[in-house]
C-alpha cells in the first residue's frame, strides 16, 4: 500500500481563504442552475391548466425513482442569450443527463418547453450534439422528450441551420449502432424538428397535444392555399392511425412516459452489473477539497492531496516519482474500479512529458482508464528546454493522448494553459467525459502574459519604425488584452460554450468519477447487436 500522507492544515489562513473562495463559486453556480429551474417552473400553471407536465417533471417520471441522474452542461449558453449576468438563463433550452430508465442506463434529453416554448437557446445545439456524442461513445440508449418551437428565428444564423443537420444524422447513427432511440413527442415537433420525431425507433404521441408536421397551418396556407387545422395536419390520432409516424397513442404526458418506460422494460438489454464492492473510502474528508485548490493559479499546490480525498483508502501507487516530479502519475481505484491518474504540480518539462507518455502507454496496455487532472500553465519554455527537445517530447505526449485506446476522463482542477491543455487531454482531444471544478481556468496563456507579450511586440515594431509609443496607449492596450483573456478563461465562460460536460462541486468528485467509470466499463462490456431498427416509417 502507498497511502498519501496528509500535509494539509485545515486551520491555516490559506486553507480558509481557498475554502471561502470555492464556496462562493459553488454558490454562484447553484444560483444560476436554480434560476433556470425557476424560469421553467414559472410556466407551471399554464402547463398544468392544459393537462401537461413541466419538462423537469417529465424527466423525473421517466427516470427510475431514487436512481442517480448525472445532469450535463447546466451552464450552457450563459450570458449568450442576454449579456446581463443577472438575467441570463443558462442551460441551452435543454435538460440532459445520464440516468436509469427501467433499469437501463440511458441518455435522457428533454426540451425545456417552459422557457421560450422549448426553442433552442444559444449553445443549445452544441449541447445537443455533445449529449448525442456521449450516447454514441458510451453505447447508451437515447430517450428524448420532445416539445420544441424549433430554432429561434430572431437569432437565426445560417451556420446553426447547417450544423443542426448533425442532430438528425446522429439519431440515425444511434439507431444504426443498435442503440434504441425512444421518443415521446409531448407537443410541437415541426419543420426540420419533425425529423427529431421521425428519426426514432419508438415514437409515443399524446392525444390532443402532439403536433408533428413539416409545415404548420399558416405556412401551408401561404405556400399552397390549403387550409387545415393543426390536429388534421399533424395530430397524434392522425399520425398513429393514418400516417403511421406514431407507434403509441398516449392519453396524457404521464401515460406517455409510462409507455416509454414499458418500451425500455421490454427491450432485450443487459442491465448494468455493479462494480466490485470491496473497497475502502478515502482516509480524508471530501470537505477538505474545498480548501486545497488556491483561487490564484500562480500559487503552488500538491495535487496528491486532492487525489487522496477521492480515491479508495487514499492509496496511490505513484509511477516514476523521482523523475519529472512536477508531473504526477500513478494508479488508484475509485469504488473498486481501477484508474490511472496524471496531474500537474507545475509546468510540464521534458522528463515529465516522457513519464506521462510512458504511463499513458502502460495504461493502454493494461486497459486502465486514465484521469487527467489539469493544473498546469503549460510546457516549459526557454533556451535550455528548447535544446532539450521540449517540442519533440511534448509532441510525443500529445500523440500518446491522441492514440490512447482506453477511456480518458478530463477534470479541469486549476489552470489549463497553452499546449498543456492539449497534452493533458483538453476538450479538443475528445476525452470520454470532461468536467471542471468551479475554480478552473482555461486559456492559451494567462492574461498578464498575453498583455506583456503584445506590449513587447508593439514596442519592437515602434522601434523599427523609429517612432516612440505613448505609455498611456501601451497601458490601455495591455489592460484591454488582460480584460479579454480574463473574461473568457473561467468556468462560467468555458462551460457556457460547452467546452466541458459540466461544472461539479469538488466534494462530488468521487461520486461523479465512479459513475463515469461505471458507464465506461459497461460500454466496453456491451456489444449491442446491430438490431435492424428501421428509421423509415411504414
C-alpha positions as a printed Julia matrix, in Angstrom:
538×3 Matrix{Float64}:
   0.0    0.0     0.0
   1.12   3.57   -0.7
  -1.05   5.8     1.43
  -0.82   9.52    0.67
   0.15  11.32    3.87
  -1.87  14.37    4.77
   0.03  17.68    4.59
  -2.98  20.0     4.67
  -3.5   22.3     7.63
  -7.24  22.94    7.66
  -6.84  25.68   10.24
  -4.48  27.8     8.17
  -5.46  31.16    6.72
  -4.59  29.93    3.22
  -6.9   26.92    3.54
  -9.74  29.03    4.85
  -9.26  31.58    2.08
  -9.33  28.85   -0.56
 -12.41  27.31    1.03
 -14.29  30.61    1.13
 -13.42  31.29   -2.49
 -14.53  27.83   -3.64
 -17.79  28.02   -1.71
 -18.55  31.4    -3.28
 -18.03  29.94   -6.77
 -20.21  26.92   -5.97
 -22.94  29.22   -4.65
 -22.81  31.27   -7.87
 -23.08  28.1    -9.97
 -26.02  26.73   -7.96
 -27.8   30.08   -8.13
 -27.58  30.03  -11.94
 -28.9   26.48  -12.07
 -31.77  27.45   -9.79
 -32.53  30.46  -11.99
 -33.02  28.12  -14.94
 -35.28  25.81  -12.94
 -37.31  28.77  -11.71
 -37.68  30.21  -15.21
 -39.06  26.89  -16.44
 -41.25  26.35  -13.36
 -42.83  29.77  -13.9
 -44.85  28.12  -16.68
 -46.33  25.58  -14.26
 -49.86  26.99  -14.18
 -50.01  27.22  -17.96
 -48.77  23.65  -18.4
 -50.99  22.14  -15.73
 -54.05  24.02  -17.0
 -53.74  22.25  -20.33
 -53.05  18.91  -18.64
 -49.32  18.84  -19.26
 -46.3   18.22  -17.04
 -43.35  20.58  -16.84
 -40.18  19.36  -18.59
 -38.37  18.53  -15.35
 -41.46  16.72  -14.09
 -41.33  14.62  -17.25
 -37.66  13.81  -16.7
 -38.33  12.84  -13.09
 -41.16  10.49  -14.09
 -39.3    8.74  -16.9
 -36.32   8.03  -14.61
 -36.34   5.2   -12.08
 -37.4    6.53   -8.67
 -34.46   7.22   -6.39
 -31.84   6.48   -9.06
 -28.89   8.72   -9.89
 -29.06  11.32  -12.65
 -25.84  12.91  -13.91
 -27.07  16.2   -15.38
 -24.82  17.66  -18.06
 -23.86  21.16  -19.22
 -26.14  23.11  -16.89
 -24.31  26.39  -17.65
 -24.55  26.06  -21.44
 -25.28  29.38  -23.13
 -24.77  31.51  -20.03
 -24.51  35.2   -21.0
 -25.18  34.38  -24.66
 -28.97  34.68  -24.51
 -28.68  38.13  -22.91
 -25.47  39.89  -21.93
 -26.8   40.72  -18.46
 -25.32  38.38  -15.83
 -28.34  38.98  -13.61
 -30.86  37.99  -16.29
 -29.15  35.31  -18.36
 -30.83  31.88  -18.14
 -28.3   29.1   -18.85
 -28.93  25.54  -19.98
 -29.34  25.98  -23.73
 -33.09  25.22  -23.55
 -32.38  21.57  -22.81
 -32.38  19.29  -19.78
 -29.96  16.43  -20.44
 -28.14  13.79  -18.47
 -27.43  10.13  -17.86
 -29.81   8.13  -15.7
 -31.72   4.87  -15.4
 -34.97   4.11  -17.22
 -36.47   0.73  -16.32
 -33.1   -0.38  -15.02
 -31.25   0.58  -18.23
 -28.69   3.34  -18.14
 -29.74   5.86  -20.8
 -29.03   9.31  -22.12
 -32.15  11.36  -21.41
 -32.75  14.62  -23.26
 -35.76  16.9   -22.8
 -36.63  20.2   -24.45
 -37.18  22.74  -21.68
 -40.53  23.86  -23.09
 -41.17  26.04  -20.06
 -38.62  28.51  -21.47
 -39.44  30.16  -24.82
 -41.66  27.2   -25.77
 -38.61  24.91  -25.91
 -36.86  26.82  -28.68
 -33.14  26.11  -28.79
 -31.23  28.72  -26.85
 -27.66  29.83  -27.64
 -25.34  26.82  -27.42
 -28.34  24.52  -27.2
 -27.24  22.99  -30.49
 -23.74  22.35  -29.15
 -25.19  20.79  -26.02
 -27.5   18.54  -28.03
 -24.67  17.36  -30.27
 -22.47  16.68  -27.25
 -25.03  14.56  -25.42
 -25.64  12.59  -28.63
 -21.89  12.07  -28.95
 -21.74  10.82  -25.35
 -24.6    8.41  -26.03
 -22.79   7.0   -29.07
 -19.4    6.72  -27.36
 -20.81   5.12  -24.25
 -23.36   2.89  -26.03
 -26.34   4.38  -24.24
 -29.96   4.16  -25.45
 -31.31   7.62  -26.2
 -34.59   8.75  -24.64
 -35.81  12.14  -25.84
 -38.79  14.08  -24.59
 -39.71  16.44  -27.4
 -41.66  19.68  -27.27
 -39.94  22.48  -29.1
 -40.73  25.57  -31.06
 -37.56  24.78  -33.04
 -34.96  27.37  -33.85
 -35.37  30.89  -32.51
 -35.85  32.81  -35.74
 -34.97  36.09  -34.06
 -31.47  34.69  -33.54
 -31.26  32.88  -36.87
 -27.75  32.03  -38.06
 -27.21  30.03  -41.22
 -24.37  28.07  -39.61
 -26.73  26.81  -36.91
 -29.16  25.61  -39.58
 -26.42  23.75  -41.46
 -24.75  22.31  -38.34
 -28.17  21.41  -36.97
 -28.35  18.63  -39.52
 -25.9   16.78  -37.29
 -28.71  16.26  -34.76
 -30.66  14.18  -37.27
 -27.55  12.42  -38.56
 -26.68  11.41  -35.01
 -30.16   9.99  -34.4
 -29.68   7.79  -37.46
 -26.2    6.8   -36.25
 -27.52   5.85  -32.81
 -30.15   3.61  -34.37
 -27.64   2.08  -36.79
 -25.31   1.31  -33.87
 -28.06  -0.73  -32.22
 -28.8    1.95  -29.64
 -32.58   2.41  -29.38
 -33.96   5.91  -29.8
 -37.19   6.24  -27.82
 -39.1    9.48  -28.31
 -42.08  10.93  -26.52
 -43.42  13.85  -28.54
 -45.26  15.86  -25.89
 -46.05  18.87  -28.08
 -44.73  20.6   -31.16
 -42.22  18.89  -33.44
 -42.37  20.97  -36.57
 -40.45  21.74  -39.76
 -36.93  20.29  -39.57
 -37.67  19.37  -35.97
 -40.26  16.88  -37.21
 -37.35  14.65  -38.13
 -36.34  14.61  -34.47
 -39.51  12.54  -34.06
 -39.3   10.77  -37.4
 -35.73   9.52  -36.93
 -36.68   7.49  -33.88
 -37.17   3.79  -33.35
 -40.12   4.04  -30.97
 -42.45   7.04  -31.05
 -45.04   7.87  -28.4
 -47.56  10.62  -29.12
 -50.02  12.37  -26.8
 -53.67  12.7   -27.78
 -54.65  16.33  -28.31
 -51.12  17.68  -27.63
 -48.65  16.22  -30.15
 -48.09  18.29  -33.28
 -45.73  16.94  -35.95
 -45.69  18.43  -39.44
 -43.24  19.83  -41.95
 -45.33  22.96  -42.39
 -47.88  24.3   -39.92
 -51.27  25.67  -40.97
 -50.08  29.27  -41.6
 -47.12  28.19  -43.76
 -49.26  25.58  -45.52
 -51.85  28.2   -46.47
 -49.18  30.67  -47.58
 -47.35  28.06  -49.66
 -50.23  26.08  -51.18
 -53.51  27.77  -50.25
 -54.62  24.61  -48.43
 -56.47  25.09  -45.14
 -56.14  22.52  -42.35
 -56.21  22.51  -38.59
 -53.16  21.51  -36.55
 -54.89  18.32  -35.46
 -55.81  17.36  -39.02
 -52.34  18.18  -40.29
 -50.18  16.59  -37.62
 -52.07  15.47  -34.53
 -51.39  12.3   -32.55
 -54.54  10.49  -33.72
 -53.77  11.17  -37.38
 -50.15  10.02  -37.07
 -50.94   6.87  -35.1
 -53.85   5.81  -37.32
 -53.24   7.24  -40.79
 -49.63   8.31  -41.49
 -48.04   5.63  -39.3
 -45.48   8.05  -37.91
 -46.55   7.41  -34.33
 -46.32   3.94  -32.77
 -48.15   4.52  -29.49
 -51.06   6.82  -28.62
 -50.99   8.11  -25.03
 -53.81   9.88  -23.24
 -51.61  12.44  -21.49
 -47.99  13.12  -20.5
 -47.99  10.64  -17.63
 -49.4    7.91  -19.81
 -46.81   8.68  -22.49
 -43.95   8.38  -20.01
 -45.4    5.12  -18.7
 -45.39   3.77  -22.25
 -41.77   4.91  -22.78
 -40.75   3.07  -19.6
 -42.65  -0.02  -20.74
 -40.78   0.07  -24.04
 -37.46   0.14  -22.19
 -38.61  -2.67  -19.88
 -39.3   -4.96  -22.82
 -36.01  -4.29  -24.62
 -33.53  -7.21  -24.6
 -30.85  -5.06  -23.0
 -28.3   -6.11  -20.39
 -28.85  -4.27  -17.13
 -25.67  -2.87  -15.54
 -23.81  -5.08  -13.12
 -22.37  -3.38  -10.03
 -18.67  -2.65   -9.74
 -16.6   -4.65   -7.22
 -17.95  -3.87   -3.75
 -14.85  -4.49   -1.67
 -13.3   -1.04   -1.29
 -12.45   1.42    1.44
 -13.42   5.11    1.38
 -10.74   7.81    1.31
  -8.94   8.38    4.6
  -9.54  12.11    4.43
 -12.76  14.11    4.3
 -14.02  15.22    0.88
 -15.0   18.52    2.53
 -11.29  19.34    2.61
 -11.25  19.5    -1.18
 -12.84  22.93   -0.79
  -9.68  24.39    0.73
  -6.91  22.68   -1.22
  -7.06  24.5    -4.55
  -5.89  28.14   -4.46
  -8.04  30.73   -6.19
  -4.85  32.17   -7.75
  -3.49  29.67  -10.28
   0.03  31.03   -9.74
   0.17  29.59   -6.23
   1.59  26.06   -5.98
  -0.42  23.09   -4.77
   0.39  19.42   -4.24
  -2.26  17.63   -6.29
  -1.63  14.41   -4.37
  -3.59  15.99   -1.55
  -6.61  16.36   -3.82
  -6.22  12.8    -5.12
  -6.09  11.47   -1.55
  -9.59  12.75   -0.9
 -11.44  10.85   -3.62
  -9.57   7.56   -4.24
 -10.11   4.33   -2.33
  -8.27   4.27    1.02
  -6.16   7.25   -0.21
  -3.93   4.52   -1.69
  -1.93   5.86   -4.64
   0.89   3.9    -6.28
   2.97   6.63   -7.85
   4.77   5.97  -11.11
   8.29   7.39  -11.56
   8.01   9.64   -8.52
  11.6   10.92   -8.73
  11.68  11.52  -12.47
   9.96  14.67  -13.72
   8.4   15.18  -10.27
   6.25  18.14  -11.37
   4.21  15.65  -13.39
   2.44  13.2   -11.08
   1.35   9.82  -12.45
   0.04   6.8   -10.62
  -2.51   4.04  -10.16
  -5.51   4.07   -7.83
  -9.05   2.77   -7.5
 -12.36   4.57   -7.18
 -15.09   2.45   -5.59
 -13.12  -0.62   -6.62
 -12.6    0.48  -10.23
  -9.04   0.82  -11.47
  -7.88   4.17  -12.81
  -4.61   5.77  -13.88
  -4.16   9.41  -12.86
  -1.98  12.09  -14.46
  -1.8   15.54  -12.9
   0.5   18.53  -12.55
   2.35  20.14   -9.68
   3.8   22.68  -12.08
   4.61  23.14  -15.78
   5.28  20.14  -17.99
   9.01  19.66  -18.61
  10.91  17.13  -20.74
  11.15  14.39  -18.08
   7.53  14.96  -17.1
   6.34  14.66  -20.69
   8.37  11.5   -21.19
   7.0    9.98  -18.0
   3.41  10.84  -18.91
   3.86   9.31  -22.38
   5.2    6.08  -20.89
   2.4    5.99  -18.32
  -0.34   6.52  -20.94
   1.07   3.64  -23.0
   1.23   1.42  -19.9
  -2.41   2.19  -19.05
  -3.43   1.3   -22.6
  -1.55  -1.97  -22.32
  -3.37  -2.87  -19.08
  -6.68  -1.44  -20.36
  -6.87   1.03  -17.46
  -8.93   4.23  -17.92
  -7.0    7.47  -17.43
  -7.96  10.59  -15.47
  -6.21  13.84  -16.39
  -6.37  16.44  -13.6
  -5.39  19.69  -15.31
  -3.35  22.06  -13.16
  -0.6   23.45  -15.36
   0.49  26.67  -17.02
   1.77  24.62  -19.96
   5.02  23.21  -21.3
   8.28  24.77  -20.15
   9.84  27.41  -22.41
  13.34  28.82  -22.69
  16.59  28.09  -24.49
  17.58  25.16  -22.28
  14.19  23.5   -22.72
  14.17  24.02  -26.47
  17.64  22.47  -26.7
  16.45  19.54  -24.58
  13.71  18.84  -27.13
  10.63  20.18  -25.38
   8.69  20.35  -28.64
   9.62  16.8   -29.6
   8.84  15.26  -26.22
   5.7   17.34  -25.73
   4.55  16.19  -29.16
   5.11  12.56  -28.16
   2.87  13.1   -25.13
   0.19  14.71  -27.28
   0.45  11.82  -29.73
   0.07   9.31  -26.88
  -3.06  11.12  -25.67
  -4.49  11.15  -29.19
  -3.76   7.46  -29.8
  -4.85   6.14  -26.4
  -7.12   3.1   -26.62
  -8.73   3.42  -23.19
 -11.39   5.83  -21.9
  -9.85   9.18  -20.99
 -11.57  11.45  -18.48
 -10.54  15.08  -18.04
 -11.04  17.15  -14.91
 -10.05  20.8   -15.01
  -8.87  21.46  -11.43
  -6.74  24.6   -11.75
  -5.02  26.22  -14.71
  -5.09  24.58  -18.12
  -2.98  26.86  -20.28
  -1.32  26.67  -23.66
  -0.27  23.33  -25.11
  -0.56  21.94  -21.59
  -4.3   21.82  -22.27
  -3.58  19.59  -25.26
  -1.08  17.31  -23.52
  -3.5   16.9   -20.62
  -6.34  15.76  -22.9
  -8.27  19.01  -23.16
 -11.67  19.07  -24.81
 -10.12  19.28  -28.27
  -8.74  15.76  -27.78
 -12.19  14.24  -27.24
 -11.98  12.85  -23.72
 -14.81  10.44  -22.97
 -16.01  12.85  -20.27
 -14.77  16.3   -19.34
 -15.69  18.16  -16.13
 -14.47  21.28  -14.32
 -14.1   22.38  -10.74
 -15.52  25.89  -10.18
 -12.07  27.49   -9.81
 -10.64  26.13  -13.07
  -9.27  28.43  -15.76
  -8.59  27.6   -19.39
  -6.73  29.8   -21.87
  -3.86  29.87  -24.36
  -1.94  31.73  -21.63
  -2.57  33.99  -18.66
  -3.97  37.45  -19.37
  -0.93  39.25  -17.95
   1.43  37.17  -20.09
  -0.64  37.86  -23.21
  -0.68  41.58  -22.48
   3.06  41.73  -21.82
   3.8   39.72  -24.96
   1.83  42.12  -27.12
   3.44  45.11  -25.39
   6.9   43.78  -26.26
   5.86  43.15  -29.88
   4.28  46.62  -30.15
   7.33  48.37  -28.69
   9.65  46.47  -31.04
   7.54  47.42  -34.06
   7.54  51.07  -33.0
  11.32  51.0   -32.56
  11.79  49.61  -36.07
   9.77  52.5   -37.44
  11.73  54.96  -35.35
   8.57  56.19  -33.63
   8.08  56.38  -29.87
   5.0   54.79  -28.33
   2.97  56.59  -25.72
   2.95  54.82  -22.35
  -0.74  55.62  -21.84
  -1.69  53.89  -25.1
   0.5   50.91  -24.24
  -1.05  50.6   -20.79
  -4.56  50.86  -22.28
  -3.77  48.1   -24.77
  -2.42  45.87  -22.01
  -5.5   46.44  -19.88
  -7.76  45.67  -22.82
  -5.94  42.4   -23.61
  -5.91  41.33  -19.97
  -9.63  42.01  -19.76
 -10.39  39.92  -22.86
  -8.4   36.96  -21.56
  -9.7   37.17  -18.01
 -13.31  37.35  -19.22
 -13.03  34.09  -21.16
 -10.93  31.79  -19.0
 -13.15  30.97  -16.02
 -15.65  28.1   -15.95
 -18.65  30.4   -16.26
 -17.32  31.31  -19.69
 -15.89  27.96  -20.83
 -18.81  25.85  -19.61
 -21.22  28.34  -21.2
 -19.56  27.46  -24.51
 -19.97  23.72  -23.8
 -16.19  23.3   -23.54
 -16.78  20.78  -20.76
 -19.64  18.48  -19.77
 -20.43  20.48  -16.68
 -19.04  22.09  -13.55
 -19.02  19.89  -10.45
 -18.63  20.58   -6.75
 -15.19  19.18   -5.78
 -16.88  17.26   -2.98
 -18.83  15.3    -5.61
 -15.69  14.23   -7.5
 -15.62  10.67   -6.19
 -19.32  10.13   -6.96
 -19.06  11.59  -10.47
 -15.88   9.67  -11.33
 -17.33   6.42  -10.01
 -20.41   7.0   -12.18
 -18.49   7.7   -15.38
 -16.08   4.8   -14.78
 -19.11   2.52  -14.46
 -20.51   3.95  -17.7
 -17.19   3.33  -19.48
 -16.93  -0.2   -18.06
 -20.47  -1.06  -19.15
 -19.86   0.37  -22.64
 -16.78  -1.81  -23.01
 -18.7   -4.91  -21.94
 -21.65  -4.17  -24.2
 -21.58  -5.11  -27.85
 -25.08  -4.19  -28.9
 -26.42  -6.47  -31.57
 -26.93  -4.41  -34.66
 -30.69  -4.6   -34.39
 -32.07  -3.64  -37.75
 -34.09  -0.71  -36.44
 -35.69   0.89  -39.45
 -35.94   4.63  -39.31
 -38.18   4.59  -42.38
 -41.71   4.61  -41.03
 -44.23   2.27  -42.69
